Amino acid sequence: MKIAPEDFRQSQIGSEVLSRVLKVDDNMARVVSAVSSIRQIDESQFINEYIEHLRFKYSPQELLELYNQFQNRIGEIYNFQRAIVLRALMKSCKRGLTVECGVSFKHPESFGFGEGVFIGANAYLQGRFDGQFIVGDRSWLGPQSYYDCRALRIGKFVGIGPGVKFLGSEHIGQPIEKPIITTDLLIKETVIEDDVDIGTGAIILPGVTIGKGSIIGAGAVVNNDIPEYVVAVGVPAKVVRSRKNN
C-alpha cells in the first residue's frame, strides 16, 4: 500500500487539484477526497440582490421562459445561470446551488433548499402547488434522478445516486369498478435523514423514512422504514449489517 506525500494529500481543492489520492494499491484501487460536498462556496451579496431583482422584474412564467433558454446548454456559465433563475423561482434557497444541464421541475415555489445543494444533469423535480420539498445543506441529487417531491424532506449531506427514483403517492384503487388510475391519490411524506447515501437506481416508495447515516444499495426498492446507521440492499430492501459495528 502506497501513501501519497503529506503535502500533496493536503492540497487545497481547486482547478489545479480536483482530487487528492490518499491510498493506492497494486490493483489501482484508491481513495480520493470528496469534492462537491466540501467545496468552498464564495458568493457575493450581489447574487442575492440580483435574484431579488429578477423576482421584482419578471413574473414566474417569464422566469420559466428565461430558464428554458439555457436549460440544456452545457458549461459552468450555464450551470450558474440556471441556478440563479431557479433560486428566483423557489420559496427559499441558500447560496451555492448548482444546476446542471437538462434539469426540469414543476412548482419550484414549493422548494426550500439549503446551502451548496447540487442537482445533476437531467434530474426531474415534480412538485405540487400545495406541496413541500425540503433539501438540506450540501446534499447531492444525482443525474437522471426523479423526485415526486410533493411531500419530500431530504436532510443534510445526503448523496443520491444517478437514476434514483422517489415516488410520493399511490392511487387508492377504490371504488373497484373504476380504473385504478382514475381513483384518488394518497400522497405520503417521505423523509431522508442526514448523511444518508442512496445507491444508483434505487427506488424509494411513498411514506418511508430512511434513518440518519444509512446506506441504501444500488437497485434496492425501499418499501419500509430503514433505521439509522445500517446498510440495506435488495428487493425489497433488507438490512444486512450495522455501520456501527465496523
Secondary structure as UniProt FT lines:
FT   STRAND          2..3
FT   HELIX           6..9
FT   STRAND          21..24
FT   TURN            26..27
FT   STRAND          30..32
FT   HELIX           36..38
FT   HELIX           45..57
FT   HELIX           60..69
FT   TURN            71..72
FT   HELIX           76..89
FT   STRAND          92..93
FT   STRAND          98..99
FT   TURN            101..102
FT   STRAND          104..106
FT   HELIX           108..110
FT   STRAND          111..113
FT   TURN            115..116
FT   STRAND          118..119
FT   TURN            121..122
FT   STRAND          124..126
FT   TURN            129..130
FT   STRAND          132..135
FT   TURN            137..138
FT   STRAND          140..141
FT   TURN            143..144
FT   STRAND          146..148
FT   STRAND          151..154
FT   TURN            156..157
FT   STRAND          159..160
FT   TURN            162..163
FT   STRAND          165..166
FT   STRAND          169..171
FT   TURN            176..177
FT   HELIX           180..182
FT   STRAND          185..187
FT   STRAND          190..192
FT   TURN            194..195
FT   STRAND          197..198
FT   TURN            200..201
FT   STRAND          203..204
FT   TURN            206..207
FT   STRAND          209..210
FT   TURN            212..213
FT   STRAND          215..216
FT   TURN            218..219
FT   STRAND          221..222
FT   TURN            228..229
FT   STRAND          230..233
FT   TURN            234..237
FT   STRAND          238..242
FT   HELIX           243..245
//
